[in-house]
């Protein structure tokens, strides 16, 4: 549609909604902080918002928290924590997938 994109304004809106507890905004704030879109890069702030999003049930954040330490192999003592987070994420993903399939079948039905 050709609308101008204001990454800084988008980040500020995501950040405000994240502070109010909006799950998707927590994840988007984390991504923005990790990559540096609309704000400066800040790995600590990104992890803070990934954790908040995961605690609110965001599967992508759970996956991100579980996969990053595996990629970096930061320490072996975190492996149990990593396995737990990935397990929770896969449970949510599986149940969400099944629920979506059920809704699709009912609509077609």
C-alpha positions in Angstrom: 0.0 0.0 0.0 3.1 2.2 0.2 2.6 3.5 3.8 5.7 4.8 5.4 7.2 2.6 8.1 8.4 4.2 11.4 10.3 1.5 13.2 11.0 3.7 16.2 7.3 4.6 16.7 6.4 0.9 16.3 9.0 -0.1 18.9 7.7 2.5 21.4 4.1 1.2 20.9 5.2 -2.4 21.3 7.2 -1.5 24.4 4.3 0.3 26.0 2.0 -2.6 25.3 4.6 -5.1 26.6 4.9 -3.2 29.9 1.1 -3.6 30.2 1.5 -7.4 29.7 0.5 -7.9 26.1 2.1 -11.2 25.1 2.7 -10.5 21.4 4.2 -7.1 22.1 6.6 -8.6 24.6 7.9 -10.9 21.9 8.1 -8.1 19.3 9.9 -5.8 21.8 12.4 -8.6 22.5 13.0 -9.1 18.8 13.5 -5.4 18.2 16.0 -5.2 21.1 17.8 -8.3 19.8 18.1 -7.1 16.2 18.2 -3.3 16.8 15.1 -2.3 14.9 13.5 0.9 16.2 15.9 0.9 19.2 19.5 0.2 19.9 20.6 -3.5 20.2 20.4 -4.6 23.8 20.8 -8.4 24.4 19.9 -8.1 28.1 16.7 -6.3 27.4 15.8 -8.7 24.6 16.2 -11.7 27.0 14.1 -9.9 29.6 11.2 -9.5 27.2 11.6 -13.0 25.8 11.3 -14.3 29.3 8.2 -12.2 30.0 6.6 -13.3 26.7 7.4 -16.9 27.5 5.9 -16.6 31.0 2.7 -15.2 29.3 2.6 -18.3 27.1 4.2 -17.1 23.9 5.5 -20.3 22.2 8.0 -18.5 20.0 9.6 -16.9 23.0 9.8 -20.3 24.8 11.4 -21.7 21.7 13.9 -18.8 21.5 14.8 -19.2 25.1 15.3 -22.9 24.7 17.2 -22.9 21.4 19.7 -20.0 22.0 21.6 -21.7 24.8 21.8 -24.9 22.7 23.2 -23.0 19.7 25.8 -21.2 21.9 26.3 -24.1 24.3 26.9 -21.5 27.0 26.9 -24.0 29.9 26.0 -27.6 30.6 24.1 -26.8 33.8 21.4 -25.0 31.8 20.6 -28.1 29.7 17.8 -29.2 32.0 16.3 -25.7 31.9 16.6 -25.7 28.1 15.0 -29.1 27.7 12.1 -28.1 30.0 11.5 -24.9 28.0 11.6 -26.7 24.6 9.2 -29.4 26.0 6.7 -26.7 27.1 7.0 -25.0 23.8 6.4 -28.2 21.9 3.3 -29.0 24.1 1.8 -25.6 23.4 2.6 -25.8 19.7 1.1 -29.2 19.4 -2.1 -28.2 21.3 -2.4 -25.0 19.3 -1.9 -27.0 16.0 -4.6 -29.5 16.9 -7.0 -26.7 18.0 -6.4 -24.9 14.7 -7.0 -28.1 12.7 -10.3 -28.7 14.5 -11.5 -25.2 13.7 -10.6 -25.6 10.1 -12.5 -28.9 9.8 -15.6 -27.4 11.5 -15.6 -24.5 9.0 -15.3 -26.8 6.0 -17.8 -29.3 7.6 
